[in-house]
Structures are given as C-alpha cells and as structure tokens.
Amino acid sequence: MTNVRGLQERVERKDVIGDEEFSAMLQKAKEILEKFYQLRTIALLAILRLTGKRRSEVARLELSDLKVEAPFLNITFTLSKKRKQSVIAKRSTKAVPLSDPLTKPILEYMDFLQTLEPTPKFFFPRTRRFWGQEFMIMYDEHISGRQVFNLVRATSEKVWVHLFRETCASDIVRADASIIAAYKVQRRLDLERVETGFRYVRRFAADIISRQLSKETKNNV
C-alpha cells in the first residue's frame, strides 16, 4: 500500500522541493533523539540537496571521499554502470562551498565519525539494533540505496530521492534559463547525454516564461 501511494505522489507531484519544505525536513531530522542517527540523516539530506546525486552513489560514499580543500568541501562519488559483460566505475568530484550553510552539518557529521573507534570506512555506515534498543555501527558496511530512500521518507512522505536531482536542475535553470543551462545541468548531475539536460531546461524554463507572461498580463490590465 505504501509503494502504491508513493508512486501516486511521484505521478501527481509537479513541483520541486521548496525552501520551506526542505527546512521542515531538516527540523524533522533534528528531532531524532539518538545523536548518530540525527547527524547522519541531516548530513544525508544536505548532500542530496547540494549535489542531487543518485541514492546508490550517496550510499557508497567512503569517509575518504570527502576532503576539505578551502574554500570547498570536495565530495567524490562513484557511479557503477554495467557495460555488456563488465562494470565501469566512474568517479566525479563535486566542490561544495564551505560558506554554504548546508556544508556545516556535513562537516559536523564527518567530525563525529572520526571520533569513533574504529573509524568507519563508509560515510553512511550500516547499523544493527539489538534487543530493540542498543545499536552497533557496522564499520565496513554502507547503507543500501533503499535505506537512503527510507531515511528521506522518514522526514517527508512527499519527497523521494530523485526529486533532489530535479530540484538541483531547477536551481540551475531558474538562475540561467539560457541554452548553456542544459550543459550546466549535465555537468552537475553527471548526465550521459546533454539531451536530458535540455529536458530539464524545457520543463523549468517553461515555468519561468509562464510566470513572466502572467505578470506582464496583469500589468497590462
């Protein structure tokens, strides 16, 4: 039943994640009592919002994939794609400004992980609960893409992971609705084809043009 409702929301929803909605998601994450889970969820939301990366790429992040090189926090993702009989791993680095407010919770979570003994290999390590209360961090295992989905859904029933990709694309297009925006979207989201970037431009640029025409019509009345 939950899956059906989720699919319906994906079909029916046409807007991206707004600032107020995302703030509400962060607030929901801050209400998590266990510090590790709280910091992990907030950092996860921040990375998704800043980069728009796929859930499988985020799930497999290693702690060593994040490096502070002022004035940026460089995050290197690994995307595995099947090509006939082989699997090709493609790595790409996203530079996140240290001045961005969403970078702070990522750094706080990173610092927290480095205080653990032993230090986890993965940025989002798996955990296992015992007797419904205590939990253990699996230092050499990462969470699954499905768990990324569940963590996001725990902060909002109306948001799915791919919506962060659409939101990042809309940020670019609404800041610059020119033909260059398609290439910027392709680079930000690591799309194989620029045609996919143009689809985002057509979607969000049309929204901008529609609002502009609406304003012009009101002004002429």
Secondary structure, 3 states (H helix, E strand, C coil): CHHHHHHHHHHHCCCCCCHHHHHHHHHHHHCCCCHHHHHHHHHHHHHHHHHCCCHHHHHCCEHHHEEEECCEEEEEEEEEEEECCEEEEEEEEEEEECCCCCHHHHHHHHHHHCCCCCCCCECCEEEEEECCCEEEEEEEEECCHHHHHHHHHCCCCCCCCHHHHHHHHHHHHHHCCCCHHHHHHHHHHCCCCHHHHHHHHHHHHHHHHHHHHHHHHHHHC
